[in-house]
């Protein structure tokens, strides 16, 4: 039964009649009609702005049509049928640090139903790998502008492979040859042609100006000009059609180039250039509109594409999505967050700061030095986590939007998985820094050491939440960096170390400073339970040292000297509130404001 879910889907004939689409009051498509049958390759061509991508969006159900009709096997396009249409975008959006094998495995685990056993999912992955000839680059990372990975052609085929994993009946591809050289483009289109014939798939592609060899691979051609159909029919009939309207193509001239040149200036030839396709109800049976070709497949494929029955919104359950996405986020972020350079920076900084504050004496003179180590530790890892989350969000947003548009998983599963998958990574480097530098500072008590470590990590995770919130809110990276810098520097200024005499009308801003609460907690732990700080022999700044009998500085005096403060438990609760509030706001912004188009 599971195998049937993968391989025994009924082929689909896609017919669209008089499709009209407008956006923001502007008409984009005017009464566009055409059809494509299983095993056929339909090419949609036209100059830029002719409506090619809009037509693909309409055929895949991603945009609402104003009028007209789109049918699959004679039935109007519905949610169930949309599940069997894969849409390969022009942009190849992937996580650059993952290998091709990891990308395909994660895609299969997320997009194939839970009812299919794991072994069968992996067998299907292997089949797609062989079909698209991707085996030689399985262990190569995807790569990006800074890391070398898959070639352009391999990325295109990887993009197609992720969509083919669901065994769709219909494939819709937007400019699959864009950015490829002639050899890679020819190889890709040959593969699509072979797959369409072998697997009886319905394939629609947009191309701009293909080579003549690629051009004649297409079974049918739909030519658009200014949102209208200029020609629809067999590709090998286009030369005859142009000759009939007085346009002669020179010998050995690429028809695709000639076509684009002419449709860019259709007014020169009047209405003769436009030929509406003959898509009439006579092509269908009278008993319900099911095309006659499909009768031959009924006994083999059954009625899998019927409109009855419940439609599951997601291919897998929440827990499967959470598990797979957590693993993927960990694998993707591991190389970025725990890179060799970050390790060198962390270890080096830990040693330098340890040497700078090495075995500092616990005297009033050195009090500011001890506080300086605390404040430096918190602010450095706050900035590291905040800007690390911020800069990683824009490229990740493209992948998430693509996967959300295709209904791969719930946003809540992704968001929670991101927290789980990245948590062990975000705390690793601050932990290494703390374990190196604090013992060099002077380790006096194990419990204090662990408590300071805990508050350092809490402050780091809260700062990461700020980065995620700003990254989700601001689309422009420069704006998000400016906003983050303003917040992080402000929270440092009101943290309690740089200034203690804050004007009364600005005092309320201290309550918004995450550094303020974490810094006070670290002071309470360090100065409240460890080796006491001895008073200065002369000119002490603390009243108890100058006029009292005490030779040590009490915790209350240190904290009160910095202005307002709250108990340890209150500071901790406030930091946790910040943590949950920032994460929740980030989710709500992604859910309701930054929805994929």
N, C-alpha and C positions, 0 to 999 in steps of 0.2 A: 504493500500500500504506500509506504513512504517513497519507494522508488517511482511509483506512479506519480506522486506529487511532483517529482523532479522532471520526469521524462515523458509523461504521457498527457501533456496538455494539448488541447485541441488547437490546431493552427487557426490563425485569425486573418480574415479579410477586412481591411480597413477602408471605409468609404466615407468621404466628406463632401457635402453638397452645400453650395452657396454660403460658405462660412464667412461671417463678418465679425471683425474685432476692432474695437476702438479703445484708446487709452487717453485719459485726461481730456476727453472731448474730441480727440483727433482720431480720424478713421485710419486704420492701419491695413486691414484686409477688406477687400470688396468682393463678395460672392465668389470665393475661391472654392473650386471643386476638384476632385481627383479620387483615385483609388489605388490601392496596392494590395496584391495577393500574396499568400504564403510562398516563400521561395524566391520572391522578387525583390529587386533593389530599386527603390524609387529615389531619384536625385531631385532635390529642390534647389534650383539655381536662380540667380538674379543679382543685380548690383547691390551694394550696401544700401540699407534703408528700404529695401523692397518688401520686407515683411517675412523673410525666411524663418528667423528665430521665433517670431510671434506665431507663425503657423505651427511650428514644432511644439510650442507651449500649448497651443490649442488642442493639437492632436493627442498630446499626452495628458490632457486634463488639468494643466497647471494654470491656465487662464480661462476665464469665462467668456464664451462667445456671445455676441450680441444677437445673432440670428444664424440660421442654418442648422445643419444636422451632421453629427459625426456618429457613425455606426460601426460596430464590430460584429461581424457575422450576422448582419441585419438588425441587430439590437442596438438601441442608443447607448452611447458610452456611459458606463456607470462605475461605481467605486470598485466593484469586483474586477471589472475589466481593466481599470487603471492599474491594478496590482500586477497585471501581466504585461504592462508596457514599461520598458526601461528607457530612461532618458540619460544619455551620455552627454554631459556638458562640454563646452569647448575648452574650458579651463580644467587642467588636471590638478585638482585639489587633493593633496595627500599630506600626511605627517612626514616630514623629510627624514626623520631619524629612524623610521621603521623600515625593515627589509620588505621586499615584495612578498615573500612568503607570509610574513606576519600580517601584512595588509589583507591578503586574500583569506587567510584563516579567520581573522577577526570579522571580515565581511561575511563570510559563510556562517559563522556562529551567530551573528546578529540578524541576518536576513533570511536564513532558512528556518522553518518552523521547528519548535521544540520536539515535535513528534518524530522528526527524522533523527535516527541515531548519529552519534558523533562520527563513527567510522564511515558512514555513508556520506556525510557532509564532506569529510576529508577526501573521499574517493571522487566526489563531484568536483572538488577543487583541483585535484590532479587531472581530471578530464579537461577542464577549462584551460589549465596550464598547457597541456599538449595541443589543444585546438588552436590557441593563440601563440604557440611557440615561445613560451616564456621560461622554460625550464633552466636555461643557461644563466638567467639573471635572478633566480629566486632568492639568493642570499645577498643580493646587492641592495643597499639602502635606496630609498626613493631619491633623496638628495634635493638640493635647491640651488640658489644662486651662490651660496658660500660653500656647499659641500657637494662633491662630485658623486653622482649616483646613476640612476637609469638614464638612458638616452631619451631624446624626445619621442622617438617611435615606440620605445619600450614603455614609456609613461602612458602614451595613448592606448596601447594594448592593455596595460594594467588597468586603466580607467574602464575600458570596455569589459575586461574580465570581471571586475567587481560587480558590474551590472548583469553579466551573463550568469552569475552564480545562482540567481533566482530563477533561471530557466524561463525567461519571458517569452511570450508569443510574438511580441512586437518590439523592435528596437528602433529608437529614435536618436539620431546622433547629430549634434550641432558642430559643423566644421571639424570633422575628425582628422582631416589632413592638414589643418592649420599649423604652421610652424615646422612642418616636416620637409625634408628634402625629397627629391623625386623617388629615390629608391625606397625610403621608409614609407612614403605615401602609397606607392604602388603595392608594397608588401601588405600594408594595412588593409587597403581596399580589396585586394585579392583574398585575404583572410575572411573579410566580411562577406564577400561574394560566396566563398566556399561554405561558410557556416550557414548562410541563408538557404542555400540549396540543400545541404546535407541535413540540416535540422528542421527544414521547412518553416523558417522564420520569416516574418514580415519586417522589412528593413526600410527605413526612411532616413536619408542623410541630406544635409545641406552642404554644398560645396560652392566655393567662389569661382575659381578658374582652374579646373583640373586639367591635367595633361590629356592629350587625345586618347592615349591608351586607357587611362582611368575613365575618361568620359564614356567610352564605348562598353565599359563594364556594366553600366546602369541599364536595367531593363526598360525603365520608363523615365521620362523627364517631365518635371513640372517647372515651367519657367515663369517667374514672377517679375513684374515691372510696376512700380508704384502701387503695390498691394493688389494688383490684378493679375489674372492668369493670362500670360501671353501665349503659352503653348502647353498642352498636356497630351502626351502620347508616347509611343515607342521611341526610344532614343535614336534608332536608326532611321526614323522618318523625319527628323528635324531638318535635314538638308533639303529633302524634297519639299517640305512645307515652306521653307524660306525661299526656295526657287519659285514656288507658286505665287508668292507675293512680291517677286521681283528682286530678291536678294540672293545674289550668286556668290558662293564661297569659292575662293581660288583653290586650285589643286594644292594638296599638301599643307593646307591651312587648318589649324586646330579649330574645330567647330565651336568649342567652348569659348575660346577667345573672341571669335566672330560674333557669337550670340550676345555676349556681355557688351561688346561694343555697340551693337544695334539697340538693345533694350535700354541703354542709357539715354537714348534720344528717340523714343518711340514716336514723338510728334512729327518726325520727318516722314513717317510712313503712314500716318493717319491711323484709322481703326483696323487696317488690314493686318497689323502685327498681332492683334489679339484673336486667339482662337479658344473659345470656351470648350472644355472637354464635354464629351457626351456621356454624362453619368445619369442614366434614367432608371425609373423603377422597373422597366422591362427587363433589366439584368437580374431581377430577383424573382423568386417564385411567388405565386399569388396566394399561397397558403400561409403567409406570415412574414414574408420579406427576407427569409434566409437564403443567401445566394446558393445557386444550384451546385457550385463546386464543393460546398461543404458537406453535401450528402455522402460523398465518397468517404469522408473521414468519420462520420458519425459512429459507425460500428467499431472503429478502432480506438477513437479517443473519447467516446462517450459525450456527456454533456457537462464537462467540467466548468465551462464558462457560462453556465446558466445563471440567471439573475436571482434565483431563489436562494434561501438560506442566509444565515447570519454571516456578517463580514467582520473578522477580527481586525481591530484597528492596527495592532502591532504584530509582527511575525513571531516574536518571542515574548516571554513573560518578563516582568520587571526584574526578577532576581537573576535571570540569565543575562539580561542587558547590563545589570549592575556588575556582575562578575566579569563579563568579557570587557566592558569598558574600563573597569578598574585595572585589569591586567594590561590593557592597551595603553592607558594613561601612564602607568608606571613604566612600561617599556619605552614609550615615546619621550617621556620627560627625563628618564635616567641619564641618557647621554648628554642632555642639555644642562641639567641642574648639577650633576656630579661629574662634570667634565674635568679633564686633567688640569686645565688652567685654573678652574675653581678650587680644586684640591690644593694646588701649589699656592694660590692666593690665601686660602684659609690657613694652611699650616704655617706659611711664612708670617702671616699677620698674627697668628697665635703666639708664635715664638717672639716676634718683635715686641708685642704688647706685654708679654710675660717678662721679657728682659727690661722693658721700660719701667714697669712697676714691680721689679723683682724684690721679693721679700721686704715689702715696704713696712716700715715700723708703724705700730698702731698708736700714733700720737696725734694730737690736735693739729700739729703742723702738716702732717701728711693726710689729714682727713679728706681734703679736697682731691688728693691723688687717688684715694680708694674710690671716692664717689666718681671721679673721672673715668676709672676703668669700667665701673658699672654703666655709666651713661654712654660711654663709647661702645660698649658691647651691645647695648640695646639699640642705639640709633643706627649702628652699622648694619646689624642684621635686619632691622626694620627696613632700611633702604634697599638692602639686597633682596629681601623677599618681595617688597612692594614693586620695585621696578622689574624684577624677574618675572613676576606674574603679569605685569603690564605689557612688557614687550613680547611675551609669548602668546598673548591673546589674539592680536590681529591675524596672524597666519592660521591659527587654530580656528578662528571664526569661519573662514571659508570652508573648511572641511565640515564643521558642525552644521553650517547652513545647508550644504549639499546633502548631508545625510538626513537632516531633519526634513528637507523638502521631499525626499523619497520615502519618508515614513519609516526609517530604519529603527528608531528607538525613541523613547520618551525623553524629553528635556530633563525631567527630574532625575532619571537614571543616569544621564550623562553628568549632570551637575554634582550629584552625590558621589559618583564614581571618580570624578576629578579630585574631589576632596580626599577620598580614601586612597586613590592611587598615588597622589603626590605627597601625602602626609609624611611617609617615611623618608622621602627625599628632601623635603623642605626643612626637616629637623636634623638631618645628618651633619651638614657643615657647621651650623651653630653649635652642635654638640661637640664636634671635633675641636672647634675653637675654644670652647669652655673647658674641655678636658686638658687642653694644652696650657692655656694662659692662667687659669685660676690657681692651680697648684703652684705655679711659679710666683704668683702674687703672695701666696702664703695660705696654705690649706690648714685650717684649725679645727674644723668639725665636719664630719661626713654628712650630717643631716643638713647643715647650712649649704654645703656644696651641692647637694641634690636639689634643695629648695631654690637656690639661685638658678640652677640649670632649668628647672621647671618653669620659672617665671620668664627666663630668657626665651624659651621655646614658645610659651604662650604669647608673648609679645610679637614674636616672629610670625606666628600663624595668623594673629590678628592683622598684622601689616600685610600679609599675603591677601587677606580678605579685602582690604582696601584696594589693592592692585586689581583684583578680579572685578570689583565693583566699578572702578574707573574704566577699566578695559572694556567692560560690557556696555558702559554708558556712552563713552566717546568713541566714535568710529575713526576719527582722525588721530593718528599716533602722536603727532606734534601737540595737539590739544590735550590729549590724555597725559602726556609727559609734563606739560605745564601745570595741569591741575594737580597731578601727583606731587610735583615738586613744591607747589604752594602749600598743600596739606602737610606733607612730611616735614618741611622746614618750620611751618607754624607749630606743629605739635612738638617739635624739638625745642622751640623757643619758650613754649609754655610748660615744658617738662619739669622745671624746677631746679635745673642746674645752672643755666646761663644767667638767669636773673631771679631774684627773690622778691624784689619790690615791684610788683606788677600794678599798674594803675587800676583803681577800683572799677572803672567802667569797662576794663578789659579782663577782669578777673574771671568772668564766666567762661571765657575761652579755655581756661585751664581744665574745665570739666570735659572738654572735647578732646583732650590730648591723651592718646593711649600711652605715650611715654611717661606722662605724669604718674599714672597709676602703677605701671610696671616699675618705674624708678623708685617710688616710695616703698613698694613691696620688697624690692631687693635691699633697700636700706634697712627696713625693719628686720629682715632676716639676718643681714650681715652684722648690724650694730646691736641687735637685740639679744642675740644668743651666742655670739662669738667672743673672742678676746676683746675686752673693753678698750675704748680709746682713751688714752691718758691725756689729762689736761696739760696745756702749755704752762711752763713754769712762770712765765710773765706775760702780761697783757692778753689774757685769754678773752675770746669773744663770747664766752658762755658765762652767764650770771652765776651759775652754781659753782663754777671753777674759781671765779673771782671773789665771791663773798661767802661761799659755803665751805664745808669741810670735806667735800668730795674731791678725790684726785682723778676721777674718771668722768667721762662725759656720758650722761644717760641718753638712751634712745629718744625719749620724749624731747629732750633739749635739741637734739640734732634735727628731728622732724619739725618741731615748732619753729625752729630758726628759718625754715624754708617757707613758712606760711601755712595755708590750710592743708589738712591731711585727713585721711579716712583710715579706719581699721584695715588690717590685712585682708580679712574675709570680704569686706565691702569692695576694696580695690579689685580683688579677684573676680567677684561677681560682675562688676562693671566691665572688666575686660572680656568676660564671657558674653555679656550682653552685646558689646561691640562686635565680637566675633560672629554671633548668630545674626545680628541685625545687618551687618555688611553683606554676609553671605545670602541672606534672604532677599535683600534689595537687589543684589546682582542677579539672582534667579528671576525675580519678578520683572526686571528690565528685559532680560532675554526672552522671557515668556510672553510679555505683552507689548513691548516696544521694539526690540531688535529682532523681530520675527523674520525668518528667511522670506525673500520675495518669491 
